[in-house]
Structures are given as C-alpha cells and as structure tokens.
Amino acid sequence: MNSTAAEDYLKTIYDLCESEAASTTAIAARLGLAPGSVTGMLKRLADQGLVEHVPYHGARLTPAGAQQAVDLIRRHRIVEMFLVQILGYTWDRVHDEAERLEHVVSDELIERMAAVLGSPDVDPHGAPIPALGQTFVERKYPSLNDIAVGRCAILRRVHDEDPDVLRYLAELQLVPGVEITVVGRGPFNGPLFLEVGENTRVVSADVAGSLFVEESENPSTATGGKKGKGRHAGIGGTDA
C-alpha cells in the first residue's frame, strides 16, 4: 500500500503494540485524528491483509503489515543518519525531514545511502536500524529515571520528536554513547543530578524519562575510555 497515511498507521500500530493490540483511542491520539476516522482506515488495512482489526478492542499487524512497518522504520532511520552524517544536519532537524522522505524515496536510493554510510546499526538518536531482510527485534532500555543514585549508565537512545529537547541535550553533551553517573535526585519527582564527563548536569524527571540507558558495571571501559564523548557527528552545533 503506497498511501502515506496508511504507512503512518502501520508504523504507529507497530510502535504501540507490545503484548496487546493497539487500541483505536491510542492510535487516534498518536496520529491526532478522530477515533471514527481511525476505525475506517483500520477496516481498509484489514481488507488489504495488513492489520487484524477487532472492533472495540483494537488492531495488531499481520506479518505482512509488520514487515512493511519495519521497512519504513529502516528507511526513516537511514534517511536521518544520511542527513546528519553526509548533509551536515543537526540531530534536532532530521525527524520531520525523514518523516516526509521515507514515503517517497526509492528502495535503491535507501540502499545507496546505507552503503555510503557503511551500513550503520543505529540512527543519530541511538535507535537501531533494522538490517535488510532480517528479523528485527527492537531492544528496550530502561529510562534514566530507573537508574539508582550512585550508579553509572551509558546513554543508548533518546526520543527524537522534540527539537527543543534535542538541542538542550546536545548542549549538555547528553548524546548516545556518553557515560552518565547519577549523583543525586531531588525529592517528589525532582530533578536528577548527573556527572557527564567532568561536568555536572541537572535534568528534570520528564527529560530523564526520554533518555534510555544501559547500566554499566565497568564505566571506564564501556565507552572506549572516552568519557563525555558521543559517537555521532552532527549532534549539536550549526548546520553545514
């Protein structure tokens, strides 16, 4: 199905589905649509064999629908990486561009982009890029809010939808690959106090909830001995 709207539905359902079906209400909220409009599209996607739709319960993807969703995720994340690494975009500007381009660029162009990039494993925000033609299982990391005071972690992924937050994180050097030590936490869902390299940083609980980390038992070697350094070019600063 070539419809941009239909493809957005497939990605949304894929993102919402864990062990249960994605509810019509949740799909509508994510896409900013009325539930009645969502019901109509789900019926059409079911007729195409891409979605299993159970009225009043929700929808889950069929194997064919899931494969289309994964293909779209691959396209989106490769485009983001290409914009950052080759065209010099900063990481706060690529999400919306990739949302538009993922629907229109050819498969050949996507694979040429991937080849130029050296077949990257992750996008600029740390999200894994599905390998072509292979089963994709997206690893789930805990948020920084889940890390106890005194513990170290490696930042693996950040939410990519809010440009203002991304610019703020770049200023704080909170980019994928950086080592973080949680040194304090304010009471009543207060801010987190962090060591990032040789600097002390403070982030709200809301921002910490958008940072996904892997707890580290041996922080001095987890990032190759380069504390405070991310692994992606084009994270902050100005565009080329």
C-alpha positions in Angstrom: 0.0 0.0 0.0 1.5 3.3 -1.1 -0.7 5.7 0.8 1.4 7.9 3.1 -1.5 7.9 5.6 -1.7 4.1 5.5 2.1 3.8 6.1 1.9 6.1 9.1 -0.8 3.9 10.5 1.3 0.8 10.1 4.3 2.5 11.9 2.0 3.7 14.7 0.5 0.4 15.3 3.9 -1.3 15.3 5.1 1.2 17.8 2.1 0.9 20.1 1.8 -2.9 20.0 3.6 -4.8 22.7 1.8 -7.9 24.0 -1.7 -6.5 23.3 -3.4 -4.9 20.4 -3.2 -1.1 19.8 -6.4 0.5 20.8 -8.3 2.7 18.5 -8.1 5.5 21.0 -4.3 5.2 21.3 -3.9 5.2 17.5 -6.1 8.3 17.2 -4.2 10.1 19.9 -0.8 9.3 18.4 -1.9 10.5 14.9 -4.0 13.4 16.0 -7.2 12.0 14.4 -10.8 11.3 15.5 -11.4 7.7 16.6 -14.1 7.3 13.9 -11.6 8.1 11.1 -9.2 5.6 12.6 -11.8 2.8 12.6 -12.4 3.4 8.9 -8.7 3.2 8.0 -8.3 0.0 10.1 -11.0 -1.7 8.2 -9.3 -0.8 4.9 -6.0 -2.0 6.1 -7.6 -5.2 7.3 -9.1 -5.7 3.8 -5.5 -5.4 2.5 -4.3 -8.1 4.8 -2.0 -5.8 6.7 -4.0 -5.5 10.0 -6.1 -7.7 12.2 -8.9 -5.5 13.4 -11.1 -6.4 16.3 -13.9 -3.9 16.7 -13.9 -2.2 20.2 -10.6 -3.8 21.1 -8.0 -2.5 18.7 -5.6 -3.7 16.0 -2.4 -5.6 15.5 -0.3 -6.0 12.4 -0.3 -9.2 10.3 3.2 -10.5 9.3 2.8 -8.6 6.0 1.9 -5.4 7.9 4.7 -5.8 10.4 7.2 -6.2 7.6 6.0 -3.0 5.9 6.3 -1.2 9.2 9.9 -2.4 9.8 10.8 -1.4 6.2 9.5 2.1 6.9 11.5 2.3 10.1 14.6 1.3 8.3 14.0 3.9 5.6 13.3 6.6 8.2 16.4 5.9 10.3 18.8 5.6 7.3 17.5 8.9 6.0 18.1 10.6 9.4 21.6 9.2 9.5 22.3 10.4 6.0 21.1 13.9 6.7 23.4 14.1 9.7 26.5 12.3 8.6 26.6 13.4 4.9 24.5 16.6 4.6 25.5 18.1 7.9 22.1 18.5 9.5 22.0 18.7 13.3 20.1 15.9 15.1 17.2 18.2 16.1 16.2 18.8 12.5 16.1 15.4 10.9 13.0 13.7 12.2 10.4 15.8 10.3 12.5 15.6 7.1 12.8 11.9 7.4 9.0 11.6 8.0 8.5 13.2 4.6 11.2 11.5 2.7 10.6 7.9 3.9 7.4 7.7 1.8 8.9 8.9 -1.5 12.5 7.8 -1.9 13.1 4.6 -3.8 14.4 1.4 -2.3 17.5 1.7 -4.4 18.3 5.2 -3.1 17.8 4.0 0.5 20.3 1.2 0.0 22.8 3.5 -1.7 22.5 5.8 1.3 23.1 2.9 3.6 26.2 1.8 1.6 27.7 5.3 1.7 27.1 5.4 5.5 28.8 2.0 5.9 25.6 0.1 6.8 25.1 1.8 10.2 23.5 0.0 13.1 21.8 3.0 14.8 20.4 6.4 13.7 21.6 9.7 15.2 19.4 9.3 18.2 20.6 5.8 19.0 17.6 4.0 17.6 18.6 0.7 16.0 18.3 0.4 12.2 16.7 -2.9 11.0 19.0 -4.9 8.8 17.8 -5.6 5.3 15.8 -8.8 5.0 16.4 -9.9 8.6 14.1 -10.4 11.6 14.0 -7.2 13.7 13.6 -7.2 17.4 14.0 -3.7 18.9 15.8 -3.8 22.3 14.1 -1.9 25.1 16.2 0.0 27.5 15.2 1.5 30.9 15.0 5.2 31.2 17.4 7.3 33.2 14.7 7.6 35.8 15.1 3.9 36.6 18.8 4.2 37.5 19.6 4.4 41.2 21.8 7.2 42.7 25.4 6.3 42.6 25.1 4.0 39.5 26.7 4.5 36.1 25.0 4.0 32.8 25.6 4.5 29.1 23.1 6.6 27.2 21.9 4.5 24.3 18.9 6.3 22.9 16.8 9.5 23.1 13.4 10.4 21.9 13.7 12.3 18.6 10.4 14.1 18.2 11.1 17.3 20.2 13.7 19.6 18.5 13.9 21.9 21.6 14.8 19.0 23.9 17.3 17.6 21.4 19.1 21.0 21.2 19.1 21.1 25.0 20.5 17.6 25.3 23.3 18.5 22.8 24.3 21.5 24.9 24.5 19.2 27.9 26.6 16.6 26.0 23.8 14.0 26.6 24.2 12.1 23.4 24.2 8.4 22.6 27.3 6.7 23.8 28.1 9.1 26.6 28.7 7.8 30.1 26.5 9.1 32.9 26.7 8.8 36.7 23.6 9.6 38.7 24.9 11.5 41.7 21.6 12.9 43.2 17.9 13.0 42.8 15.5 15.7 44.1 12.6 14.7 46.2 9.0 14.3 45.0 9.9 13.6 41.4 12.5 16.3 41.4 15.4 16.8 39.1 18.3 14.4 38.6 21.9 15.5 39.2 24.4 13.8 36.8 28.1 13.6 36.1 28.8 13.7 32.4 32.5 13.5 31.7 34.0 16.1 34.0 30.8 18.2 34.2 27.8 18.2 36.5 24.4 18.4 34.7 20.9 18.7 36.0 17.8 17.4 34.1 14.2 17.2 35.0 12.4 13.9 35.6 10.5 14.5 32.4 13.7 14.8 30.4 15.3 11.9 32.1 12.2 9.8 31.1 13.1 10.4 27.5 16.7 9.1 27.9 17.2 5.4 27.6 20.3 3.8 29.1 22.2 0.6 29.7 23.5 0.3 33.2 27.3 -0.1 33.3 29.3 -2.3 35.7 32.6 -1.1 34.3 32.1 2.5 33.1 35.7 3.3 32.5 35.7 0.9 29.5 32.1 0.9 28.4 32.7 3.9 26.0 36.2 3.0 25.0 37.7 5.2 27.7 36.3 8.4 26.2 34.1 9.9 28.9 31.7 12.6 27.8 32.0 11.9 24.1 29.1 10.8 22.0 29.5 8.6 18.9 27.6 10.6 16.3 28.7 13.6 14.3 26.2 16.4 13.7 24.5 16.1 17.1 24.7 19.8 18.1 26.1 23.0 16.7 25.1 24.6 13.5 24.1 23.0 10.2 26.6 22.9 7.3 
